[in-house]
Amino acid sequence: MKKILTILIAGPYRSGTNDDSILMAQNLRRMEEAALPIFRAGHIPVIGEWFALPLLNQAGSKHPGDEAYEEISYPIARRLLTKCDAVLRIPGASKGADGDIEVAKAAGLKIYYSVEELIANN
């Protein structure tokens, strides 16, 4: 039986959007599009925003970059990385995703740059 991997999908969310909620939602959808094939390949995909967005709501965040946003957004992804086996870095400029990659590399996690590469190697 092959090992089930937990894979963080990292990519742009806020980057390049000028905090436009429609563009941010489009970026989230791009990450989510990678999640289904990972799941179908037998693994567990996770996206930091799946955890951060409900917490931001509970914390009373009013807009990206406010105090609650800074408290939660990047830290949740970094905590998730401690439970992950690998990272899928989807294309697009993103300070947060690049930071996730650095943390993942330091932890010795495997980094993939396409769903196809990930599936072919697992």
C-alpha positions as CSV (number, residue, x, y, z in Angstrom):
1,M,0.0,0.0,0.0
2,K,1.4,3.4,-0.9
3,K,1.9,6.0,1.7
4,I,-0.8,8.7,2.0
5,L,0.9,12.1,1.9
6,T,-0.4,15.3,3.3
7,I,0.4,18.0,0.8
8,L,0.3,21.8,1.3
9,I,-0.7,23.6,-1.8
10,A,1.1,27.0,-1.8
11,G,0.5,29.8,-4.3
12,P,-0.6,33.3,-4.6
13,Y,-3.6,34.3,-2.6
14,R,-3.3,38.0,-1.8
15,S,-0.3,38.8,-4.0
16,G,-1.0,40.8,-7.1
17,T,-4.6,41.5,-6.2
18,N,-4.4,44.9,-4.6
19,D,-6.6,43.3,-1.9
20,D,-9.5,42.8,-4.5
21,S,-11.7,40.1,-3.0
22,I,-12.7,38.8,-6.4
23,L,-9.1,38.4,-7.5
24,M,-8.3,36.8,-4.1
25,A,-11.1,34.3,-4.6
26,Q,-9.8,33.5,-8.1
27,N,-6.4,32.8,-6.6
28,L,-7.9,30.5,-4.1
29,R,-9.8,28.6,-6.8
30,R,-6.5,28.1,-8.7
31,M,-5.1,26.4,-5.6
32,E,-8.3,24.4,-5.1
33,E,-8.1,23.2,-8.7
34,A,-4.9,21.4,-7.7
35,A,-6.5,19.8,-4.7
36,L,-8.9,17.3,-6.4
37,P,-6.3,15.5,-8.5
38,I,-4.1,15.2,-5.4
39,F,-7.0,13.7,-3.5
40,R,-7.9,11.4,-6.3
41,A,-4.2,10.2,-6.4
42,G,-4.8,9.0,-2.8
43,H,-3.3,11.9,-0.8
44,I,-4.6,14.7,1.5
45,P,-4.4,18.2,0.0
46,V,-4.5,21.2,2.3
47,I,-4.5,24.9,1.7
48,G,-3.7,27.4,4.4
49,E,-6.6,29.6,3.5
50,W,-9.0,26.7,4.2
51,F,-7.9,27.1,7.8
52,A,-7.2,30.8,7.9
53,L,-10.4,32.2,6.5
54,P,-12.8,30.9,9.2
55,L,-10.3,32.0,11.9
56,L,-10.0,35.4,10.3
57,N,-13.8,35.7,10.5
58,Q,-13.8,34.7,14.1
59,A,-11.0,37.1,14.9
60,G,-13.0,40.0,13.4
61,S,-10.6,40.7,10.5
62,K,-12.0,43.5,8.4
63,H,-9.5,43.5,5.5
64,P,-6.3,41.8,4.4
65,G,-3.3,43.1,6.2
66,D,-5.1,44.1,9.4
67,E,-3.9,42.9,12.8
68,A,-5.9,39.7,12.8
69,Y,-4.9,38.9,9.2
70,E,-1.2,39.3,10.2
71,E,-1.7,37.2,13.3
72,I,-3.3,34.3,11.4
73,S,-2.6,34.1,7.7
74,Y,1.1,33.2,7.4
75,P,1.4,31.5,10.8
76,I,-1.4,29.0,10.0
77,A,0.4,27.8,6.8
78,R,3.7,27.5,8.8
79,R,2.0,25.4,11.4
80,L,0.3,23.3,8.8
81,L,3.8,22.6,7.3
82,T,4.8,20.8,10.5
83,K,2.1,18.2,9.6
84,C,2.8,17.9,5.9
85,D,4.9,15.6,3.9
86,A,5.4,17.8,0.8
87,V,4.4,21.1,-0.8
88,L,3.0,21.8,-4.2
89,R,4.0,25.3,-5.3
90,I,1.7,26.5,-8.0
91,P,2.8,29.3,-10.3
92,G,2.6,33.0,-9.5
93,A,4.5,35.5,-7.5
94,S,3.7,35.2,-3.8
95,K,5.8,36.3,-0.8
96,G,3.8,34.0,1.5
97,A,4.2,30.9,-0.8
98,D,7.9,31.6,-1.2
99,G,8.2,31.7,2.6
100,D,6.3,28.4,2.8
101,I,8.8,26.9,0.4
102,E,11.8,28.1,2.5
103,V,10.3,26.7,5.7
104,A,9.5,23.4,3.9
105,K,13.0,23.1,2.5
106,A,14.5,23.7,5.9
107,A,12.3,20.9,7.3
108,G,13.4,18.5,4.5
109,L,10.0,18.3,2.8
110,K,9.8,17.5,-0.9
111,I,8.8,20.4,-3.1
112,Y,6.8,19.8,-6.3
113,Y,6.1,22.4,-9.0
114,S,3.2,20.6,-10.8
115,V,0.4,18.2,-10.0
116,E,1.7,15.9,-12.7
117,E,5.1,15.7,-11.1
118,L,3.7,15.1,-7.7
119,I,1.4,12.3,-8.9
120,A,4.0,10.7,-11.1
121,N,6.4,10.5,-8.1
122,N,4.0,9.2,-5.5
